[in-house]
């Protein structure tokens, strides 16, 4: 197959991949994280149409265990589904996000097990308090969706450039955002609330619940 025919065949997939990977890249930058480069090079042996290499993993959320990877994992499929007007949560599975969804689930499960089994204490909460997995999952999902919606102009800008060049370094993405006056307007997702608010009327601490 000639290179021209191959490029034509994968044109639609490459455009989708560009939005998908741009979602990941902009999410990382919005959260103050770095990466080496992002590409949309098709690799059938790895069953992927794009990839972000060299992600710098830091603790954006200010907890002792980071949750930023969960949000970043979802932003690729969300950006692609937003572009294609697929609004439902289940639509992510149709946007090349199967691996991302599995990674996100793994990160959340790991975090939840650490809190439940690691003896994490929440002060001034009753012994019956138990961190809700579903609430945490849904809040992270909503944060990822909000990140994509709030930064859609930046995602579109990066996606179009990525579609043309197939590969962009972190510096090139930053230069693109800065030169188009879109870096300062990036909106980071809110921090996750890991516990319900504590009433100010509590005069003395109630027993903390030890998860061990």
N, C-alpha and C positions, 0 to 999 in steps of 0.2 A: 504494500500500500504506500502511495506517495505521501510525502509530508503534507502537501496541500489538502489531499483527501482526508488525511487523519485529522488535521486541524479543523476542517469543516465538520467532520463527524462529531467531534467532541466540543463544538462551539457552544452549544447550549449548556452542556455540563460544565464547561470552563467558566461560563458567566455565573452559573449557580455557585460554583466553587469559590469564585471571587467574592461574592457576597458572604458566603459562609465563613471564609477565612478572614475577611475584613471585619466581621462581627467579633471574632476571637481577638484580632489585633487591637481594635479600638477599645474593647473591653479591658484588655491588659493595660493599655495606656491610660484609660480613664481612671483605673485603680492605682496608677503610679507604678506599674510593673513594666519590666523590660523583656525583650526577646532578641534573638539573633536575626532571624529573617522569617518571612512568610512567603509561601509559594502556592501555585495552583498546578503544579506539575503532576500529570496523571501517572500513577504507578499501579497498574493492575495487579502486580504480584503482592502488593500490600493492601489492595482494595481501598485505595484512597485517591481523592482528587485534589488534595491540598494538605498543607501542614504548616504549623508554626514550630520553629526550631529554637532551642535555647531559652525557654521560658525561665525567667528569674522568679522563683517562688518566695514571696515574703508574706508577712502577716498583716495584711491590710486591715482586717477587722478588729485588731487590737485585742484579740483573745490569745490564749497560749496555744491554740490550735487553729490554723488558718482555714477559712471557708471560702476564700476567694476563688479557688479552683473550681468549685461547684458552679458558681455564677459564670465564670469564664467559659467553662465547658458548654453551658447551655446557649451562650450568646451566638455561636456559629449557626446552629440550626434555627435559632429564632430570627436571625438576620435574613437567612434564606427563606424562611416561611413568611416573614413580613414582606419581602420583595415579591413573593408569589401569592400573596393574599390568602395564606393558610393560617387561620387564626386559632384553631384549637390546639390544645396541648398535645393531643395524639398526632397532630400533623408533623411534629418534629421527627418522627420516625420515617417520614417520607422526604426529609430534607438532608439526607446523608448524615444524620446525627445519632445513629445507633451506637457507634463507639463512644461518642461524646456523652450520651445518656448513661451508658454503662460506667464510664469514668466518673461522672457526677454522682451516680448512685454509690459507687465504691467510696468516694471521698466523704459523702454524707454518712454512710454506714460506719466508716472508720471513726469519724468525729463523734457520732452518737455513742458508739461503744466505749470510747475513751471517757466520755462524760459519765455514762451510766456505771461503768466498771472501775473508773479511776478514782473514786472517792471525791469527786468535785462537790464542794459545799456551796450552797446558795444561802447567804445570810438573811435572817429575818423572814424566812419562808417556812410555812408549816411542814411538818414531817410528811404529810400526804402529798406534797408537791413532787411532780414527776415531769421532767421536760418532755414535751410532746413531739414525737418524731414528725408527724404529719404537719403540724404547725410550722416547724422549722423548715421542712421541705418546701411547703407552699410559700413561705416568706422568701426563701432563696429563689424560687422560681419567679415570683413576682418581681423581685429585685433585678433578675436577669432580663426580664421582659421590659422593665422600666428603663434599664440601661440602654437597650437597643432602641426603644422609642425616643428617649431623650437625646441620643447621639446619632440619629439616623442620617443626618446630613454628612457627618464625618464618615460614617460607614459607606455611604454611597460614593463619596469622594475617593476613599481608599480602594473600594471595590472596582471602580472604573479604571484606576491607575494599575491595579493588580491584574486586571483582565488584559490590559495592553502589554504590560511588561513581564507578566507571569511570575515574577519574583521581586520582592522588595525587602530591603534591610530595615531594621528598626530605625536607623538614622534617616533613611529615605521616607519612611512613613511619617516620622516626626517633621521632617522638612516640608512634606506635602501639607500637613495640617497647619504648620506655622505660616507658610507662605500664602495660604488661603484664609488666614485669620480664623481658623477653626479649632486651634488648640486650647485657647483660653476659655472657650465656651463648652468644653467637655464637661459632662456631669457624671460624677462618680455615684455609684449606688449607695443608699443609706446603710449604715452598719446594722447588723442583725441584732435583734433583742433576744437574748438567750433566756431571759426570765421575765415574768410579769412585773409591773411596777409595784413597789412596796409602799404601803400606806404611810403617810407622815404621822398618823395618829398613834403608831406603834410606839409605846413608851419603853418597852424592854424587849430584847431579842427573843423570838420564839426559837425552840430547838432546831438546829440545822439538821437536815437529813443527810446522813452519810450513805452514799450509794454502794459502798462495799458491803 
